[in-house]
Every structure is written in C-alpha cells, then in structure tokens.
Amino acid sequence: MPLALALLLALGSIEIAGDSQCPDAASVRAELDRLGANNASGELHRLAITRSADAVSVDLRSTSGRVIGARSLPVGAACSDLASAVAVLIATWESELASDALPPAISFRAKRGYATVIAAGVLGAYGESSRGFGGALAVTAGRERSPWALGGTLGATVHEQQPLGRGKIGWFRVLLGLGGERRFRPGGVALALRGEAVGALLHASAHGYETNRSRSFASAGLAGGLRVDVGYAYVDLGGAAWLRREHLRIDGVAGDVELPRVELLLGVGVRAGGP
C-alpha cells in the first residue's frame, strides 16, 4: 500500500498518526469522542494505525517508547466498524493504565468483636428431700455471630432446714460454675444450651440443740440447662448433679440428713448485652 502522509490529530493527550485510510484518524477520533475515552496519565501517548493487505495494526505507546498496547485487526470489516474496534481497544488500554496508576484502594473492615451477655435472676432448687431458693449472676462472652460462648456463673442457694433428733440442720451453698453454651434460634426463638463444671462451698449449721455448731465443706458437681431469652428477660430450666453423696450429722444424735445428690434448678431474671 502506498505510504500516505502521516495524519497527526490530537485528542486530549493522545496523538493519532498513521497511513491508514480505513479506518482513518478522523473516524477513530470521532469514536473515541463518542466513548469519552482519553488519556488520564498526564503524558503524551502516540497511537499508530497502519494497514496492510490482511491486517490493521494498532500500536499505542508513550513518548518514552513504552508499549501500552498493540493489536492486529482483520481487514474484512467495514471502515466504520474498524474505527469502532480501534477506539474500544484504545479506551480499554487507557482505562487499564489509569487503574494501574491509582494508589491501592483503602478499605476499612470492622474488626469482629465479642458479644457479652450478663444475666441476673432468682433461682429455685428442688431436690428429693429438700427445697431451696437463691440467686445467680451469669456472664458469657463469645465472638459476634458465633453460636458458641464461654462463661461463668456465681450463685447461692439457701435450703430449708431438715429435722434431726430434737433439732434441725440448715444449710446453704455458694457455687461457682465455669463452662460454655451453644446458642441457636429454631423458629426465631432464642435458646442457649449450657453446661458447666461447678465448685461449691457447702455451709451447714445446727439449730435447737444444746450446742449449736456450724461447719463448711467443699463440694463439686456438674450443671446444665436450657435458657430461653425473651427480650431482656430469660427463663432457665436446668439441673445440678453432685459428684459425691453428702451427709450431715450431729455428734451424739442418731441418724443423719442426706443432701440431694441431684437437684432441679429453675431460674428467671433479666439479661443485658449479647447478639
């Protein structure tokens, strides 16, 4: 193909040159205008369009000679279609170049924290031969949106006095439980299945005897239950099992009082925090 006079047309900072008449520089410029494509790098870019018998070569370089993009297009299409194809290529290369020049995007991701629940309420204890009442304070903490949580319970129960001989024996427990819970929401109801290892201080005292004495013992057990959360209130149904049999005796008095080894625990109260 005879060499044509180079056409130099400025489009922003893209200079178009070449010997191609199909597509010609003016058509390519018009398509770039239609696409709104331009060079945003701040340096001059040179676009060379050359046509041979079987291909249209498109070459985009910076003034320093760095190749930004190069491509050959088949010549079978109409000149207007070739101008559109060249413009799309240039717009794509300039867009990619602008993206590479941007500083890395800064994203902020909130650090996942912990959800803490504090629950306090009254507690009823029901054993085979004894009834009691008291209170409990429980604190659990777990990752937000995680169904698992760890926690502890501090509580106390005072039990009714049991007759023995001509007097009675009264007792109470101060207990500390450590364990965890699994939260779930079947049908939208907030439930928590919990389990704890429990250590307790058992204090017993005599009443109605010539000499009334008291004594404290350590005991251990396991506790668990199911808590139902209703807004800021909760209902907890559970139980405790003590690891050894516990008997209370009075010196000089026949018989003893056997404490319940298994107790049913019922708690109601209020809660704050949590997911």
Secondary structure, 3 states (H helix, E strand, C coil): CCCCCCCCEEECCEEEEECCCCCCHHHHHHHHHHHCCCCCCCCCEEEEEEECCCEEEEEEEECCCCEEEEEEEECCCCHHHHHHHHHHHHHHHHHHHHHHHCCCCCCCCCCCCEEEEEEEEEEEEECCCCEEEEEEEEEEEEECCCCEEEEEEEEEEEEEEEEECCEEEEEEEEEEEEEEEEEECHHHCEEEEEEEEEEEEEEEEEECCCCCCEEEEEEEEEEEEEEEEECCEEEEEEEEEECCCCEECCCCCCCCEECCCEEEEEEEEEEEECC
